[in-house]
Amino acid sequence: MSEKTNFDNEASKPAENHGEPEHGEKHRHVRIHIDGERHQSPDPTTHEALYTLGDVPAHEELYREARGDVEDQPLPRNNEKIHLKEDEHFYSREPHADRGPLVEVEDLHTNEEVHFHVKWTDTIQQIWDKAYKELGETRKDTDVFECKDGQSLAGSLSLTLEQLRDKHVCVGLKFQIRGGTGGA
């Protein structure tokens, strides 16, 4: 997958300072994701620069994804400065479209991490299956699905995400795939 930078063309540079750090401000680039595509962006940048970087259509809004059971934040299409975090996710959509909660899954075999939206009515098994698809990996017989803190979900695979949340399990919606032990 190719990465697009905020400086691929003049139009993608922030209007005020063209992506350059303000006086006394340290400048760095971070990897972010807009609509599932990787991009490199200066940090800080502006809302408008993110819209341009993600090629967000004029009729859509850009949202900053929040973790867990928190509303995603819409970003106004303006030159307001925004500080970014490495691997932060943004998405565009028509206003009021529901994308569901965002989950995070790390494959401990590869140390790859994916974030994707699910429905509260999805079972833990469905989320585990979708994680393999997002990771581009194949399930191994010895794999186990756990909360990020190591709590096994083996007995909870038929529960919905909503039921898991109501039991206060994996509250941050962070999961991991761990390779089980096998005999030789």
N, C-alpha and C positions, 0 to 999 in steps of 0.2 A: 504494500500500500504506500503510495507516495504521500509525502507531507507537503503542504502548501504553507508558505510563510506569509506573514503580513506585509512583506516588502516585495512581493512578486510584481507589483505594478504600482505606479504613483497613486492611483485612485484608492488603494487599500491603506495608505498611510493616514494616520489620524490627522485631521484638518489643522488643528492648532499648532502642534509641534512636530508633526511628521514622524512620530514614533520615537523621537529622540528624548532622552531623559531631561526632565526639567533641571534647572540649576540646583546642584547639590544632591540630585536623586540618582541612585545607582540603577543601572540598566542591565537587564538580563532577558533571556528568551526562555519561554516555557512551552512544553508540549501540552496542547489542549485538544479537545474533541468537540466538533460541531456537527450535529446530525450524523454521528458515528464515524466521521472522517478525522484523521489526525492532522493537526496544523501546528506550526510554530508561530508564536506571537510574542512581541515584546511585552514585558511586564514592568510597569503598568502600561495599559493601553486605554482606548476609549470604547464605549458601547458601539459607536458608529463603525469603528475599525473592525470590531468583531462581526457586525452585520455584513460588512464588505468581505471579510475573510471567508465567512461561511456562505457567501452568495445567497443571502436570505432575501426572498422576494419581498417586494414592497408591502404586500397585503398580509404578511406574516410577522409574528413577534418572535424575538429571541429570548429564551429562558435559560437561567442558570440553575442547574440541577442541585437540589438540596438532598441531603442524606436522610434516610429513615422516613418517618411519618411526618414530614414537614413539607409545606407547599413550596414548589419551585418559584424562583423569583423572576418576573419579567424584567427585561432590560429595555428602557426607553431608547428609541432610535435618536441618540444625541451624542454630543462630544464629552459627556461626563466621564471622568477618569475611573478606571476599574483596575483593581489589583487582582492578579490571577494566581492560581495554585497549579503546580505541576499535575498533569493528567486530569484537570478539571473538565467537566462535561457541560456542554450547552446544546440546546436544540431549538429548532424553529418549528412553529406550528401555527395553524390558524387559531385565533383566540378561542378559548374555552374548550379545546379538544382535550379529552382525558387520556393521559398516557399511563396511568397507574403508578404504583410505587417503584422506586429505583432500588435494585438489589446489586450487591457486589459479590463476586465469586472469584476466589483465587485458587488456581491449580497448583498445589504444592510440588507436583512433579516438575513443572516447568517454571514456576514462580510468575506465570502470566496471570493477570487480573483483568476481569471484564466487568462492565456495568451494563445493565439492561433493565428495561421496564417490564413489569409483569402485572397480572391482575391479582387483587386480594383473594380471588376465588381459585387461583392456580394452586395445585397441590405442590408439596415440597418435591415430589418425584418429578413433576413437570418442570419445575425450576432447575433441578439438577440436570435433567435431559437438555434443557435449553442452554445451560451453561456449557455443556460439551459442544453444542453447535456453535455457540459464540466463540469458544476457545479454539475451534477447529481440531478438537481432540476426540479420541475414541475411548469409551469407558473400558476400564480394565476390571476383571473379575474381583480383584482385591481392593478396588477403590471404595472409599467411604465418604459420605457427605456429612459435614459437620458445620456447626456455628464457628465463627472465626475464633472463638475462645476455646475450641476443641470439644465442645459438647456434641456428642453423637446425635444424629437425626435418624438413625436406623429405625427406630420405632415410631417415627413421625412422618414417614414419607407419604402417607395417605391423607395427612392433615392439609388444610388450606393454609396459605400464608396468613390469612386473617385469624384462623384458629391458633396458629403458632404465636402470632403477636398477642392474642388475648391471654395466652399462657405465659407471656413475658419471656419467651425463648427467642434468642437471636434478635434482640430488640433493635439493634442497629441495621438489621437486614444485611449483615455481612456473613458470608459463608465461605467454606473452603472444601476442596477435594483433596483427600489424603490417600496415599497408597497404603493399603492394608499390608499386613505381614503374611507371607506365604511360606509354605514348607518346600524343601527341595527334595 
